[in-house]
């Protein structure tokens, strides 16, 4: 095992959600607001003031804002994948689902020559970032304040702290949320959803959009399913219903059970990624592609 946890004092977190830099002088809320200003009545739609009588509907303008955000994500993807050869994996899911622990287990299994970094998003605090720093990898913490998800603005700022020529893999842990991250791609090659049995067996059915916009799903804490009264078959069935052919991995991240299969899947995506055909940001993605289920029962 290459990365082993060592508890050491860590430097204070840079609060990118409110920080001012020459490159990105606005925090995420103001950045979105300014972007909407440039695109017309979307500002009125997002912030509830102004009129929509400018020849473009608020819905159309909002779509323009989201398109601009996706364009920024595409630029990040181009920088990471094509310019520097960095394989980026984003983890999304609720707070407490086990995203950080899953990343720790992947670090434990990483090849000795895999140079790994991480970006961690949280509304406040640096607990998760501190945990990952204990593995000796470079970690940038992004506190989003009132924002319920990471956005390309925060990712670009965090990336400026890395020497991308010295990275092979980048793990991005999004803010704990099952709704907001769905329409905000971050430029990763692979997006992994993490749900846990402690969230109930209806968690997938209640949040189909995020499931559909991921490349794999992890059902974590399967060892607790019986104790908390969660029906694993219902979770499996809901995933099949809302995202057919989505690869699914059942894990107990506290012991590492099932993580090896996820690590193998990510390695296959790294090796099989066609740099000339990037469809990661087509978030109306068709899950009819050849993704066999990898459910561990």
Legacy VTK file of the C-alpha trace (Angstrom):
# vtk DataFile Version 3.0
C-alpha trace
ASCII
DATASET POLYDATA
POINTS 297 float
0.000 0.000 0.000
1.496 3.282 -1.123
-0.516 5.829 0.828
-0.743 5.227 4.566
-2.424 7.516 7.028
-0.095 9.533 9.246
-1.626 12.067 11.616
0.397 15.276 11.497
-0.346 18.974 12.053
-1.871 20.510 8.935
-1.803 24.058 7.574
-4.937 26.205 7.765
-7.456 25.864 4.968
-7.747 28.485 2.270
-11.394 29.501 2.135
-11.885 29.681 -1.605
-15.592 30.321 -1.293
-14.931 33.858 -0.073
-11.315 34.415 -1.070
-10.364 37.123 -3.570
-7.689 36.350 -6.138
-6.493 38.154 -9.238
-7.703 35.318 -11.419
-11.112 34.872 -9.810
-11.957 38.026 -7.836
-15.533 36.936 -7.086
-16.880 34.249 -4.759
-19.181 31.657 -6.391
-22.473 33.448 -5.671
-21.284 36.733 -7.202
-19.609 34.912 -10.083
-22.906 33.273 -11.030
-24.742 36.559 -10.549
-22.340 38.442 -12.807
-22.488 35.702 -15.414
-26.273 35.898 -15.368
-26.085 39.693 -15.769
-24.145 39.233 -18.979
-26.692 36.753 -20.291
-29.771 38.916 -19.782
-32.897 38.093 -17.750
-31.428 35.008 -16.109
-30.491 37.223 -13.167
-34.151 37.999 -12.587
-35.001 34.311 -12.769
-32.290 33.285 -10.304
-32.605 36.132 -7.820
-36.301 36.992 -8.117
-36.275 40.564 -9.413
-36.463 42.426 -12.696
-38.725 41.690 -15.644
-38.509 39.125 -18.404
-39.691 41.276 -21.296
-36.453 41.306 -23.268
-37.260 38.829 -26.026
-35.712 35.894 -24.167
-37.484 33.829 -21.546
-36.009 33.345 -18.083
-35.891 29.629 -18.822
-33.829 30.219 -21.966
-31.489 32.577 -20.151
-31.058 30.128 -17.301
-30.150 27.493 -19.885
-27.543 29.907 -21.244
-26.046 30.263 -17.772
-25.846 26.495 -17.351
-24.335 26.174 -20.824
-21.650 28.690 -19.880
-20.896 26.710 -16.730
-20.604 23.507 -18.742
-18.235 25.292 -21.110
-16.024 26.209 -18.153
-16.094 22.575 -17.047
-15.061 21.494 -20.540
-12.097 23.858 -20.345
-11.066 22.328 -17.018
-11.384 18.852 -18.513
-9.214 19.904 -21.448
-6.572 21.309 -19.100
-6.489 18.241 -16.891
-6.828 15.447 -19.417
-5.222 16.726 -22.590
-2.708 19.286 -21.359
-1.467 17.403 -18.297
-2.705 13.805 -18.542
-4.478 13.948 -15.167
-7.273 11.430 -14.560
-9.950 13.207 -12.496
-12.673 11.418 -10.537
-15.520 13.315 -8.865
-17.453 11.827 -5.942
-20.987 13.058 -5.228
-23.552 12.072 -2.628
-25.086 13.042 0.686
-23.187 14.145 3.756
-22.340 11.063 5.807
-22.626 8.649 2.900
-18.961 7.701 3.101
-17.316 9.639 0.255
-14.218 10.569 2.255
-13.781 7.072 3.655
-14.129 5.620 0.177
-11.381 7.922 -1.109
-9.208 6.859 1.829
-9.712 3.215 0.904
-8.792 3.969 -2.711
-5.635 5.722 -1.512
-4.725 2.627 0.470
-4.936 0.600 -2.746
-3.261 3.074 -5.096
-0.194 1.941 -7.057
3.104 3.139 -5.639
3.807 5.289 -8.698
0.369 6.963 -8.849
0.793 10.636 -7.932
-2.514 11.653 -6.380
-4.026 14.959 -5.299
-7.471 15.902 -4.004
-9.910 18.796 -3.928
-12.481 18.644 -1.135
-15.644 20.725 -1.062
-17.548 21.530 2.116
-19.912 24.304 3.092
-17.626 25.013 6.055
-14.726 23.439 7.896
-11.835 21.274 6.788
-12.400 17.940 8.524
-12.455 15.864 5.337
-9.496 17.673 3.798
-7.498 17.120 6.979
-8.217 13.395 6.851
-6.922 13.118 3.292
-3.819 15.195 4.028
-2.868 12.566 6.584
-2.085 10.275 3.642
0.653 12.628 2.497
-1.076 13.842 -0.654
-1.606 17.482 -1.679
-5.158 18.546 -0.802
-6.978 21.806 -1.463
-10.079 22.551 0.610
-12.880 24.646 -0.888
-15.436 26.115 1.526
-18.490 27.126 -0.490
-20.353 29.075 2.203
-24.000 29.287 1.147
-23.448 27.306 -2.047
-24.543 23.650 -1.905
-22.091 22.362 -4.519
-18.690 22.971 -6.041
-18.549 24.900 -9.307
-15.923 25.373 -12.037
-14.858 28.697 -10.533
-13.799 27.084 -7.254
-12.184 24.151 -9.045
-10.071 26.419 -11.250
-8.888 28.382 -8.239
-8.027 25.224 -6.320
-6.180 23.770 -9.317
-3.895 26.799 -9.390
-2.342 25.518 -6.145
-1.242 22.228 -7.775
1.686 21.461 -10.033
-0.362 19.484 -12.538
2.778 18.098 -14.152
3.339 16.214 -10.908
-0.147 14.683 -10.738
-1.513 11.513 -12.310
-4.850 11.311 -10.483
-7.128 13.937 -8.957
-9.962 13.016 -6.600
-12.677 15.663 -6.232
-15.101 15.287 -3.329
-18.134 17.473 -3.899
-20.218 19.066 -1.160
-22.584 16.575 0.473
-25.820 16.957 -1.485
-28.013 14.742 -3.682
-29.632 17.553 -5.687
-27.481 20.600 -6.397
-24.389 19.030 -8.033
-26.430 17.412 -10.824
-26.304 20.343 -13.258
-22.815 21.551 -12.361
-20.114 19.405 -14.021
-16.595 20.044 -12.777
-14.453 18.681 -15.587
-13.829 15.197 -14.208
-13.495 12.195 -16.510
-15.591 10.000 -14.209
-18.341 10.967 -11.766
-19.122 8.450 -9.019
-22.299 8.568 -6.937
-22.018 7.348 -3.342
-25.215 6.438 -1.493
-25.427 4.544 1.771
-27.930 2.157 3.288
-28.295 4.504 6.263
-30.014 7.011 3.949
-32.933 4.614 3.437
-33.878 2.416 0.514
-35.747 5.238 -1.247
-32.686 7.473 -1.669
-32.181 6.605 -5.340
-35.844 6.878 -6.254
-36.012 10.347 -4.709
-32.943 11.635 -6.567
-33.014 10.160 -10.078
-31.375 13.112 -11.846
-28.051 12.873 -10.037
-27.988 9.102 -10.546
-28.479 9.561 -14.284
-25.607 12.018 -14.491
-23.039 9.688 -12.960
-20.782 7.072 -14.522
-20.945 4.616 -11.619
-22.786 4.182 -8.337
-21.500 2.924 -5.005
-23.959 1.553 -2.453
-21.991 1.908 0.760
-22.479 0.559 4.285
-24.114 -2.627 3.027
-23.163 -4.262 6.319
-25.686 -1.992 8.068
-28.603 -2.623 5.713
-30.382 -5.148 7.902
-29.788 -3.181 11.094
-31.336 -0.002 9.660
-34.123 -1.809 7.815
-32.942 -0.945 4.309
-34.016 -3.141 1.404
-30.962 -3.500 -0.846
-33.080 -5.034 -3.594
-35.110 -1.838 -3.783
-31.951 0.267 -4.174
-30.683 -2.078 -6.891
-34.031 -1.983 -8.662
-34.274 1.805 -8.528
-30.795 2.191 -10.015
-31.705 -0.212 -12.827
-34.904 1.723 -13.441
-33.496 5.265 -13.543
-30.061 4.497 -15.037
-30.008 1.171 -16.895
-26.552 -0.387 -17.297
-24.955 1.952 -14.751
-22.112 0.056 -13.017
-22.963 -0.503 -9.337
-20.542 -1.426 -6.562
-21.662 -2.517 -3.108
-19.139 -1.682 -0.422
-18.440 -1.604 3.262
-15.880 1.186 3.239
-15.222 0.751 6.965
-13.556 -2.594 6.179
-12.734 -1.995 2.527
-15.008 -4.771 1.267
-15.931 -4.194 -2.374
-13.528 -1.270 -2.840
-11.049 -3.302 -4.892
-13.666 -3.795 -7.603
-14.306 -0.041 -7.723
-10.564 0.609 -7.960
-10.342 -1.834 -10.870
-13.243 -0.087 -12.603
-11.599 3.329 -12.257
-8.338 1.948 -13.599
-10.178 0.543 -16.608
-11.747 3.956 -17.237
-8.318 5.576 -17.014
-6.845 3.116 -19.504
-9.841 3.106 -21.826
-10.520 6.845 -21.923
-10.392 8.160 -25.487
-8.813 11.610 -25.236
-10.101 12.442 -28.683
-13.731 11.860 -27.802
-14.745 13.457 -24.526
-18.378 12.866 -23.619
-18.050 13.337 -19.853
-19.842 16.654 -19.985
-22.834 15.430 -21.972
-24.930 15.219 -18.847
-27.919 13.985 -20.715
-25.665 10.959 -21.157
-27.037 7.712 -22.504
-26.409 4.871 -20.101
-27.062 2.421 -22.865
-23.296 2.212 -23.433
-21.449 -0.964 -22.567
-21.217 -0.719 -18.795
-21.902 -4.088 -17.251
-23.219 -4.113 -13.699
-20.644 -4.916 -11.056
-22.957 -5.504 -8.139
-21.465 -7.482 -5.280
-24.033 -9.449 -3.348
LINES 1 298
297 0 1 2 3 4 5 6 7 8 9 10 11 12 13 14 15 16 17 18 19 20 21 22 23 24 25 26 27 28 29 30 31 32 33 34 35 36 37 38 39 40 41 42 43 44 45 46 47 48 49 50 51 52 53 54 55 56 57 58 59 60 61 62 63 64 65 66 67 68 69 70 71 72 73 74 75 76 77 78 79 80 81 82 83 84 85 86 87 88 89 90 91 92 93 94 95 96 97 98 99 100 101 102 103 104 105 106 107 108 109 110 111 112 113 114 115 116 117 118 119 120 121 122 123 124 125 126 127 128 129 130 131 132 133 134 135 136 137 138 139 140 141 142 143 144 145 146 147 148 149 150 151 152 153 154 155 156 157 158 159 160 161 162 163 164 165 166 167 168 169 170 171 172 173 174 175 176 177 178 179 180 181 182 183 184 185 186 187 188 189 190 191 192 193 194 195 196 197 198 199 200 201 202 203 204 205 206 207 208 209 210 211 212 213 214 215 216 217 218 219 220 221 222 223 224 225 226 227 228 229 230 231 232 233 234 235 236 237 238 239 240 241 242 243 244 245 246 247 248 249 250 251 252 253 254 255 256 257 258 259 260 261 262 263 264 265 266 267 268 269 270 271 272 273 274 275 276 277 278 279 280 281 282 283 284 285 286 287 288 289 290 291 292 293 294 295 296
